[in-house]
Amino acid sequence: MPSETSKLPIYMQTSEWLIREVSSGRLIEGEKLPPEREMAAELGIAVGTLRKALKDLESKGFVERLQGSGNYIRHNPSGAGIYAFFRLELLEGGGAPSANTLSVERLKKPQDLPKFGGSQHAHRIRRIRLLSDLPAATEEIWLDGSWAKEIRRSELSDALYYYYQKSLGLLINRVEDKVGVSALPGWSASEIGCATGDLVGFVERWSRAADGEIVEYSRTWFNPERARYVARIK
């Protein structure tokens, strides 16, 4: 912390990292966080930045700030960060997500894609997904072309659903994942620690907007020696 590759503000990176630490069980209900100056020094961030992150966590129900006593973890099953639908974690749990975008193109939907959205075109986004700056997965995301005429690579956030909501007015509120194994495609970067054709973890995802329409389809290949897919049922 903070990630060298993330485009998110540092306070938001800090907030999201702590939410994932709570969700993974690495921080437990009632646990007292270190004093703010000590914690900021450990994370390599300014005290003011940490306080902004803690305020964000407090508003989401993940931290209780007691005057004169300190900051305490609260597990909020109904609370959600911008990575609420993100399911990859480091083998030991958690991991701050970030991404390196390889390419963004508007293309006619290829025939091998399942049917989604109302446009014949889609924006194809290819990226490397990192967990605490460790390259762990490669992603190919297809967003239905009706949501934007153009998507600039420089404008994308590490959290695409956050970008969709803030820049396109698109709220993703439900997803369906199918998890299995698949061969790593040839376009994928070798930096995730696997070679083209290796069998790796594989996730297909269908993402729905508030009206129930499927607006995005994605494929993720991940190195099982670096990451795992985690879904918690509460």
N, C-alpha and C positions, 0 to 999 in steps of 0.2 A: 504494500500500500504506500502511496497511490500507484496505479498502473501507469507505466510509461507510454502505453499505446492507446489508452482510453481517451476519447474526446469529451467524455462527460465531465462536468465540474467536479473538482476534488471533493467538495462536501458531499455531493451525490454519490460518488464512488464509495466514500467512507460509509455513508448511510446504507447503501445497497450491500456492501460487504458485510456489515454487521447484521443485516436482516438475514443474509444467507448463513452466517455463523449461527444465528438463533435457529433457523429452520433445520440446519444439519445436526443440531444438538451439541455443537461445540461450545455454545454459550447457553446456559440453562436458566430457567425461571428463577428469579430472585437473586441471581449472581450480581455482585457489585462490581462495576467497572473500575479500573484504576483511576486515580485522581486525574483531572482533565489535562494538566500540564504534563504529567508523566505519560499519559496515553497519547497525547499529541506528539511527544518526542519519540515514542516507540513507533508511531505510524509515519513519522517524518513529515508532519503537516503542522500548520499554524494552529494555535489554540483557538483563535476565532473561527477557523474553518471547522475544527472539531465541534465547537459549540453549535455551529449552524447545522452540522450533521445530526447532533443529538436532539436539537429542536425538531428537525424533520422526523426523527425516529419517535420522539415523544408524540407528535401529531398523528403518527400511524399506530400508536399503541404498543411499540416495541421497547420503549424505555420510560421509566418513571424517574423523574428528577426530584429528589427530596432536598429542600433547602437545609444546608448545614450538615447533611449526611452523605450525599453523593448521588450517583446515577446507577439505577438497578434495571436489570433485564426483565422484560415482561414478554411472555410468549402470547402472541395475538394471532390465533388461527384465522381470523377474518381479515387481518391486515395483509396488505400486498405492496410490494415494491415494484419497480419497473421491470424486474426480472421474474415476476410472479409465475410466468409460464416457462421459464428457462429450467431445464431438467438435468443438465450436465454438471457434474461435480468432480473435483479431484478425488483420487482413490481414498484419501484420508478424510474427505468431506469438504464442503465449501469451495472456496476459490473465487476470487473477484473476476467477473467476466469482462472481456474486452474483445475487440475484433480488428483485423486488418482486411480492408476491402480490396479484393483483387480486380474486380471489374463490375461495371454496371452497364447493361445494354437493354434497349427496348427491342423485342423480337416478336415475330409471329410464334404463337404457341406451337411447339413441336408435337407431333402425334403421340409420342410416348408419355405425355403428361395426362393425368386424369382431368376430367372436365371440371372447371371452376370459373366463376365470374362470367361476365357478359361480353367481354371484349375478345377479339381474335388475337390480340397482342398482350404481352406481359413484360414487365421489367424483371430481367434476370440479374440477380445479385449473387456474386460468388465471393466468399470471404473465408479467412482463417479465423477460427474461434480460439481465444486464449483464456486460460484460467490462471489467475495470478501471474500473468505474463508467460505462462507455459503453453505453447501451441498444442492444442489437444484435439481439434476437430476441423473439418472443412465443411462449408455449408453452400448449398445452392438454393436460393430463395426465388420464387416466382410470384410477383404481385400482379394481380389483374390490371391490365392497362387502362381501364376506365378511371382509375383513381388518380392518375397523373399523366400529363403529356410527356414530362421529362423528369428524371430523378438524377441529380448531380451527385457524383461520388463524394465530393467534398462536403456535402450537406448531411450525409448520413451519420446517424448516431450509432454508438455501439449497440444500443438497444433499439432494434428496428420498430418494435411496437410503440415505443416512446416517440420515435420520429414520425410514424404513421399518425399518431394522435395529435401531436403538436403541429406538424407541417401539412398533413393531408386531411385532417378531420376524420380519420378512420380509427375507430375504437375496436380492437380485437378483444372479445370477451369470452370466447370459447375455442378450444382447440381439441383435435383428436390426433393422437400419436400411435403409430404402429412401429414396434421395435423389433429388430432382427439383426441379421448380418448381411454384408454385401461387399463386393470387391471395390477397392478404392479406385475412383476414376482417374484417367490419365491426366486430366487438367489439374488435378489436386496438387498442391505444393507438398514437397517431401518433408517440410519442416515439422509436420506433426509426428514424425518418427516412424512412418510406414512408407512402403513402396507401392507404386501402381500395381493393382491386381491383388494386393494383400486383402484377406478377409478381415474386416473390421466391424465394429458396432455400427448399426445403421438405424436411423430414425426417419420415417416419413411423417409429415405433419400437414393436416388440413386446418386452416385458421378461418374462423367465422367472425363476421361483423355483428353489430348489435341486432340487425334484422334477421340474423341466421344464415345469411348468404356466405358461401365459401369464397373468400376473396384472395387467399394466398395458399400456395402449396410449396412445401420445402422438403429438401433432402439433406440429411446430415450424416457424415461418416466420421466416427470418432475412434481414436486409438484406445483400446481397452486396457492398455498398460499405463495410460495417463489419466483416463477419465472413466466415469460410469454414468449411466442414466438412472436417475433417482426420482421416484414418484411417492410422495408421502400421503397416506390416507388418514384423515382426521375425523 
